Structures are given as structure tokens and as C-alpha cells.
Amino acid sequence: MIVISLLFDHAPGALANHRRYARMHGYRHVEIDLSELSGSSAHVLWMFKYETLLQTLTKADPGEIIMLLTQNAAIIGTMPLPELLDNRDWLLTCVEKGHPQTDLQVWRNTEEVRRKLYKVVTHCRFSVELPADEGLLLCEFDALPPQTMIGKVHVAVPAAVSLESVWAKWPAFSVCIREEPQHRRFRTALFEHINQRLARGLPFLSFFDADTDDTSARSVYQPGQPIAVVTLYTPNVARYGRIAEANFRRYCARHGYTLYVHRAIPAHLNDGKTAGNWLKPALLREYLPHHEWVFWVDADVLFNDMNRTLESIMQGQDALFARDVGTWTFNSGIMGFRRTHPNYDAFHYILHACSQLDDKSSVYANMGDQPFFIREFESHADFDATRIASFIEWNTPWIYRRADSFMVHYIGMWEDHKALLMDYDMTQSARE
């Protein structure tokens, strides 16, 4: 049995994962690092991939089984290859599309297989028009449909930043990570999480030191300070909310800021049909009179640079915002407000505007709270969009995180994956 790790990108987590599976069963593991070709054309990558596969089969013993893995495949099951192949001559699976994924392939060395793969190789040549998707190269090979199970486990399940985390919930042999522009950081975090949990025999999506010692609906830490931070998370997002809270508590304790943590919708604001994000103006108005500054910070944010202070971004302004990565003027996930009458009144006007809505049951109902903050503050005579901070300085989307990023915002992710990447980044911050 041979396991081939063919890596066209730097992915030490993938290599460690593949090596672990090969050692578990005593299979020969072949490591091929071609990360210097990362970004090369499909001709270059596919040509080498299928030449490697055919060459390995040609040199293998008759009937020997070869599993070819890329940097986007992780093995999370223990099934041996003969049992997985189950008397087939090849095993290809569809994950999300009608043609097979190509990150995990299993082949038996037979003459028929080699002859069919030779046709694939002849199609991977310069000056030959390639199909739009690599899976179409394998159209002569039958592929199992999505969610196929062998021996009570799914052969391959998909994973992506914004896709439900079925890989952590379904019994599965492997995970295939969907290629996306921002997937490299996610892949690194996911592989580290998978490898660590497998090594320790712990369930996926379990996190260390994420639980708080206080589970009440509301807590106040370091009360009465000039600067306060306010956050809210509800039980359905507590997996990442607890990680953020632990981070906020350490940060605020270090700098002497008051921290208000709401772990549920406040009873006096709970009408049974309003999501937590819509309560930002009400809570800001409630706390602003008691502090010189109040900052709202969403529960999918981390203070990445724990040494930098909030005072460092005030710059003589009365309201602090950072530019959004979309077309919005600013992002409402992190905002700061000085105790002024215009700010206090602004929260009243935002609350009134939101009260006219018929649906506030989810974060994105009626486009969410963000446009209401933007509309109100854009109406102020002294509002100057050019003075809004760059998201590189603070409120930085996770895909742009660097070691010196101040506050990182985990936007556009499936909720479990927010927790996974936030946990990974907190570990990274401790190392950096």
C-alpha cells in the first residue's frame, strides 16, 4: 500500500496528517513537495500530478493500492485502504459537484486502470485545451455520488469557510477542503485542529480554556473605569463567544477598562423576536452616561495585539469607525463613542428607526443594524468619511490578519469555523 502526499502548496499540517494515517497502517508514504509551483497553470500542476500517479502505478506490484492526496485533503478516519476500496479498482467520490473531487483518489494497480490513466495523461499536455475543472479529466471513471458511505462512514465530506461544519459531526474517512481565495489560513487552522484532536483523542470542535467561570446572563468586570467595552453573545454562538470573552477579559484587565459581557438577550430588552445585534444602540445608550468612552465589540472579534490601547486609536474624534471591506461606509462590529450629547441622541434615533422594522429576528434581517448606524452618523454635520480608519489599522478581517494586527474580526464564516480560527489565532498570538 502506498500513500502519496502530492503538495502544490506549503501545507505541513496536511503532510503530518497523511503521514499519521500511513504509519497507523504501516503503509509506505511518499512525500512530494512542489510548493514552489504554487500558482502555476493547471497544465503544469495537472500534468505532474497524473504523470506521478501513472508512474507510481507502473512501478507498483500487481494489485497494489495507491492513495493520492493533495494539500486539501485530511484523513480523519481509520479504515484501511483494502476495506475502503472494497473490491473496486478505483475509488473516486463526488463531494458537492456532479464530477469527482480530486484531492483524494484511491487506485488499484491493474492494466485497465493504467490504460485509462494514460488517456488522462495525454490530455494534460501543453497546447491541449483543458476542461474547466480537474474532475472532468476523470470522466471515464465512475464516481460515487455525494454523501456515499462505506462501512458506515462517509468517504469524503466537504469543508469550507462558510460551509456548515459537517466534517466535525458526520462519521467520515476524509475531509476535502474547498479551494477559495481565503482558504489557506482556514486550511492551516483546520488541519492543526484536526491533527491535535486526533492525537489527543478529543472530539472535534472542543476548545481548551474557552469556558468562562461565570455563566450568568450579565457580568461586569473592572466597573467604573473611564473606558468601557460592551459585548453580547447568545447561547447559540457561545462556542466562539466564550473564546472572545476570555480574550476581552484578559485585554480589559491588562489596561484597566470596564467590560460588560451579556451572555443572553437582556431581560429588559427581550421581546422574544429580536436578535442580539439589534440591541447595540440600546446598550450603548445605557452605558455611555457612566463612562468617558464606550466601545461596542462584536463577539466574533479578538484583541490580537494585547499591548495596544484603545486610546491609541481615538485621535481626537468623538466617534470611531473603521472602513468595511464591502461597500458600506464603515463596519459596525467595532465602534467607539465618546460621552457626548450628539452620540447619546444618535443612539435614540437609531433605536427609533429600527423600531419601525417588522423583522429583526436575525443578524441579517433588513440588512442588519449596520446601515442604521451609517445612516445616522452620515447625517451629522461633522461626519467626514475620509477620517474613518482603515480596516488594516483595526477591525481587520481575519483574512488580512498579521502578527501586529490590533483587533481581528472573523466575518463571513460558519459559526463553528469562527471558533476554530479564533482558537487557532489565540494560540498563534501566544507564539508570536
C-alpha positions in Angstrom: 0.0 0.0 0.0 1.3 3.4 -0.9 0.1 6.8 0.3 1.3 9.7 -1.8 1.2 13.3 -0.5 1.5 15.5 -3.6 1.6 19.0 -2.2 1.4 22.0 -4.6 1.3 24.4 -1.7 3.0 24.7 1.7 0.9 22.6 4.0 2.8 21.0 6.8 -0.5 20.1 8.5 -1.6 18.1 5.6 1.7 16.3 5.4 1.6 15.4 9.1 -2.0 14.2 8.7 -1.2 11.9 5.8 1.9 10.6 7.5 -0.1 9.7 10.6 -2.5 7.6 8.6 0.2 5.8 6.7 2.1 5.0 9.9 -1.1 3.8 11.5 -1.4 1.0 8.9 2.3 0.5 8.0 1.9 1.9 4.5 4.7 3.4 2.5 4.4 7.1 2.5 5.7 9.1 -0.5 6.1 12.9 0.2 6.3 15.1 -2.9 6.7 18.8 -2.1 6.1 21.0 -5.1 5.1 24.1 -3.2 7.3 26.2 -5.4 4.9 25.6 -8.2 2.0 27.2 -6.2 0.2 29.5 -8.5 1.3 27.7 -11.7 -1.1 27.0 -14.5 -3.4 24.0 -14.5 -1.3 22.4 -17.3 1.8 22.5 -15.1 0.0 21.1 -12.0 -2.2 18.5 -13.5 0.4 17.2 -15.8 2.8 16.4 -13.0 0.1 15.0 -10.8 -1.2 12.4 -13.2 2.3 11.6 -14.5 3.2 10.9 -10.9 0.2 8.7 -10.4 0.7 6.7 -13.5 4.5 6.3 -12.8 3.8 5.0 -9.3 1.2 2.5 -10.6 3.6 1.3 -13.3 6.3 0.6 -10.7 3.9 -0.9 -8.1 3.2 -4.6 -7.6 0.2 -6.0 -9.4 -3.0 -5.3 -7.4 -1.2 -2.8 -5.1 -3.3 0.0 -3.8 -2.2 3.7 -4.1 -4.0 6.6 -2.4 -3.1 10.0 -3.8 -3.7 13.0 -1.5 -3.3 16.7 -2.1 -2.7 19.6 0.4 -6.5 20.0 0.6 -7.3 16.5 1.9 -7.2 15.4 5.6 -7.8 11.8 6.8 -10.0 11.7 9.9 -11.0 8.0 9.9 -9.0 4.8 10.5 -10.4 2.5 7.8 -7.6 0.6 6.0 -7.3 1.0 2.2 -8.4 -2.5 1.2 -11.6 -2.1 3.2 -12.2 1.4 1.8 -11.6 0.3 -1.8 -13.9 -2.7 -1.2 -13.0 -4.8 -4.3 -13.1 -1.8 -6.6 -10.3 -0.9 -9.0 -10.6 2.8 -8.1 -12.5 5.0 -5.7 -13.5 8.5 -6.7 -16.2 10.4 -4.9 -18.3 13.5 -5.6 -18.4 15.9 -2.7 -20.5 18.9 -4.0 -20.5 18.7 -7.8 -21.6 16.2 -10.3 -18.0 15.2 -11.1 -15.4 13.8 -8.7 -13.3 15.8 -6.2 -9.6 15.2 -7.0 -8.0 15.8 -3.6 -8.4 12.1 -2.5 -8.1 9.3 -5.0 -7.6 5.6 -4.4 -6.4 3.3 -7.2 -5.6 -0.4 -7.6 -2.7 -1.2 -9.9 -4.3 -3.0 -12.9 -3.7 -2.8 -16.6 -7.1 -1.4 -17.2 -6.5 1.4 -14.7 -3.1 2.2 -16.2 -4.5 2.4 -19.7 -7.4 4.7 -18.7 -5.0 6.9 -16.7 -2.7 7.1 -19.8 -5.6 8.8 -21.6 -5.8 11.3 -18.8 -2.1 11.9 -19.0 -2.3 12.6 -22.8 -4.9 15.3 -22.1 -2.6 17.1 -19.6 -0.2 18.5 -22.1 0.7 22.0 -23.3 -1.3 23.1 -26.3 -4.2 20.8 -25.3 -7.3 22.6 -24.1 -8.1 21.6 -20.6 -11.6 21.3 -19.0 -12.8 23.9 -16.6 -12.5 21.6 -13.7 -9.9 18.9 -12.9 -12.6 16.4 -12.1 -13.7 16.4 -15.7 -10.4 14.8 -16.6 -11.6 11.6 -14.9 -15.0 11.4 -16.7 -14.3 7.9 -17.9 -14.1 6.7 -14.3 -17.3 6.1 -12.4 -17.5 8.2 -9.2 -19.6 7.7 -6.1 -22.3 10.3 -5.5 -22.1 12.8 -2.6 -22.6 11.5 0.9 -21.7 7.9 -0.1 -20.9 5.8 2.9 -18.7 2.7 3.1 -18.7 0.8 6.3 -20.9 3.3 8.0 -18.6 6.3 7.3 -18.8 8.9 4.6 -15.9 8.6 2.2 -15.3 12.3 1.8 -17.1 15.3 3.3 -16.5 18.9 2.2 -15.2 21.8 4.3 -15.1 25.5 3.6 -15.1 28.8 5.5 -18.8 29.4 5.1 -20.0 25.8 4.8 -21.7 24.0 7.7 -19.1 22.0 9.7 -20.4 18.6 8.8 -16.8 17.3 8.9 -17.0 17.5 12.7 -20.4 15.9 13.0 -20.7 13.1 10.5 -18.7 9.8 10.7 -16.2 10.3 7.8 -13.0 8.9 6.4 -11.7 12.2 4.9 -12.3 15.9 4.6 -11.8 17.7 1.3 -11.3 21.5 1.7 -12.8 23.6 -1.0 -10.4 25.9 -2.8 -11.4 29.5 -2.0 -9.4 32.8 -2.3 -9.1 32.9 1.5 -8.9 29.2 2.2 -5.1 28.9 3.0 -5.4 30.4 6.5 -8.5 28.4 7.2 -6.9 25.2 5.9 -3.9 25.7 8.2 -6.1 26.2 11.2 -8.4 23.3 10.3 -5.6 20.9 9.8 -3.9 21.9 13.1 -7.2 21.4 14.9 -7.9 18.0 13.3 -4.4 16.8 14.0 -4.4 17.9 17.6 -7.8 16.5 18.4 -6.9 13.1 16.8 -3.6 13.0 18.6 -5.3 13.6 22.0 -8.4 11.5 21.3 -10.7 14.5 21.8 -13.8 15.4 19.9 -13.6 17.9 17.1 -14.7 21.5 17.9 -13.6 21.1 21.5 -11.6 24.0 22.8 -9.3 24.4 25.7 -9.7 27.3 28.2 -12.7 28.6 26.3 -15.2 28.2 29.1 -15.7 31.1 31.5 -16.2 30.7 35.2 -19.3 32.8 35.0 -22.3 31.7 33.1 -24.8 34.3 34.3 -26.7 36.5 31.8 -24.6 39.5 32.5 -21.2 40.3 34.1 -19.3 43.5 34.8 -15.5 43.5 35.2 -13.4 46.4 36.5 -16.5 48.6 36.9 -16.4 52.4 37.0 -13.4 52.9 34.6 -13.3 55.8 32.1 -13.3 53.5 29.1 -15.7 50.5 28.8 -16.1 47.7 26.3 -19.5 46.1 25.7 -20.2 42.8 24.0 -23.1 40.4 23.7 -23.4 36.8 22.6 -26.3 34.4 22.8 -26.2 30.7 23.7 -26.4 29.6 20.1 -23.0 31.2 19.3 -21.4 30.6 22.7 -18.8 28.3 21.2 -16.9 31.4 19.8 -18.5 33.9 22.2 -16.7 32.2 25.1 -13.4 32.4 23.3 -13.9 36.1 22.6 -15.0 36.8 26.2 -11.8 35.2 27.6 -9.8 37.3 25.3 -11.7 40.5 26.2 -11.3 39.8 29.9 -7.6 39.5 29.6 -7.3 42.6 27.5 -9.5 44.8 29.7 -7.8 43.6 32.9 -4.4 44.5 31.4 -5.5 48.0 30.5 -7.9 48.8 33.3 -11.1 49.0 31.1 -14.6 48.2 32.3 -16.0 45.2 30.5 -19.7 44.4 30.2 -20.5 40.9 29.0 -24.0 39.9 28.1 -24.4 36.1 27.6 -28.0 36.3 26.6 -30.6 38.9 25.5 -31.1 41.3 28.5 -34.5 40.6 30.0 -35.5 44.3 29.9 -34.8 44.3 26.1 -36.1 40.9 25.2 -39.3 40.9 23.2 -38.8 37.3 22.0 -38.2 38.2 18.4 -35.1 40.4 18.2 -31.6 39.2 17.6 -28.8 40.4 19.7 -27.1 42.6 17.2 -30.1 44.9 17.1 -29.6 45.8 20.8 -26.3 47.6 20.2 -27.8 51.1 20.3 -29.9 50.3 23.4 -26.9 49.0 25.3 -24.6 51.8 24.1 -27.1 54.4 25.3 -27.5 52.6 28.6 -23.7 52.5 29.4 -22.5 55.7 27.8 -23.5 58.1 30.6 -21.3 56.1 33.0 -18.0 56.3 31.1 -16.0 58.8 29.1 -15.8 56.3 26.2 -17.8 53.2 25.4 -16.7 50.7 22.7 -19.0 48.1 21.2 -17.1 44.9 20.2 -18.9 42.0 18.5 -18.3 38.6 19.9 -16.5 37.3 16.8 -13.6 39.7 17.4 -10.3 39.2 19.1 -7.8 41.7 20.5 -4.8 40.4 18.7 -2.2 42.9 19.9 -2.9 42.8 23.6 -0.4 45.6 24.3 -2.0 48.2 22.2 -4.5 50.5 24.0 -7.9 51.8 22.8 -6.6 55.3 23.5 -4.1 54.8 20.6 -7.0 54.9 18.0 -9.0 57.8 19.4 -7.1 60.6 17.6 -9.3 63.5 18.9 -12.6 62.1 17.5 -15.9 61.7 19.2 -17.0 58.6 17.2 -14.6 55.9 15.9 -15.3 53.6 13.0 -13.2 51.5 10.6 -13.9 51.0 6.9 -15.8 47.9 5.8 -14.4 45.5 3.3 -17.7 45.7 1.4 -19.4 48.8 0.0 -20.6 50.0 3.4 -19.1 53.3 4.7 -18.0 51.5 7.9 -18.4 48.3 9.8 -20.5 48.2 12.9 -18.7 45.2 14.5 -16.3 47.5 16.4 -17.3 51.1 17.2 -16.2 53.6 19.9 -18.1 56.6 21.2 -17.1 59.5 23.4 -19.7 60.6 26.0 -21.4 63.5 24.1 -25.0 64.6 23.7 -24.8 64.0 19.9 -23.7 60.4 20.4 -26.3 59.8 23.0 -29.0 61.3 20.8 -27.8 59.2 17.9 -28.5 56.0 19.7 -32.0 57.2 20.3 -32.6 58.0 16.6 -31.1 54.6 15.6 -33.4 52.8 18.1 -36.4 54.7 16.7 -35.6 53.8 13.1 -35.1 50.2 14.0 -38.4 50.1 15.9 -40.2 50.7 12.6 -38.9 47.4 11.2 -41.2 44.3 11.0 -38.3 41.8 11.2 -35.2 41.9 13.5 -35.2 38.2 14.1 -31.7 37.5 12.7 -28.4 39.3 12.2 -29.0 40.0 8.5 -32.8 40.7 8.6 -33.3 44.0 6.8 -29.6 44.1 6.1 -28.7 44.2 9.8 -28.0 47.0 12.2 -25.1 48.4 10.2 -26.9 50.6 7.7 -28.8 52.3 10.5 -25.6 53.3 12.3 -24.2 54.5 9.0 -27.3 56.5 8.0 -27.5 58.2 11.4 -23.8 59.2 11.6 -23.6 60.3 8.0 -26.3 62.8 8.7 -24.1 64.6 11.3 -22.7 67.8 10.1 -19.2 67.0 11.3 -19.1 63.5 9.8 -16.1 63.1 7.4 -15.8 59.7 5.7 -12.1 60.3 4.9 -11.3 60.3 8.7 -12.7 56.7 9.1 -9.9 54.4 10.0 -8.5 51.8 7.6 -9.5 48.2 8.5 -5.8 47.5 8.3 -5.3 49.5 11.5 -8.2 48.0 13.5 -11.3 45.9 12.9 -9.2 43.8 10.5 -11.0 41.0 8.7 -9.4 37.6 9.5 -8.1 37.0 6.0 -5.8 40.0 6.5 -4.6 39.2 10.0 -0.9 39.8 10.7 1.1 39.4 13.9 0.8 43.1 14.6 -3.0 43.4 13.8 -4.8 45.2 16.6 -8.4 43.9 16.5 -9.3 41.0 14.2 -12.9 40.4 13.0 -14.0 36.9 12.0 -16.6 37.9 9.4 -18.2 35.7 6.8 -17.6 32.4 8.4 -19.7 29.5 9.6 -20.1 29.9 13.3 -18.1 26.7 14.3 -15.3 27.8 12.0 -15.2 31.2 13.7 -14.5 29.4 16.9 -11.9 27.1 15.3 -9.9 30.0 13.7 -10.2 32.3 16.8 -8.9 29.5 18.9 -6.0 28.9 16.4 -5.2 32.6 16.3 -5.1 33.0 20.1 -2.6 30.2 20.1 -0.6 31.9 17.3 -0.6 35.2 19.2 1.0 33.4 22.2 3.7 32.1 19.9 4.4 35.3 18.0 
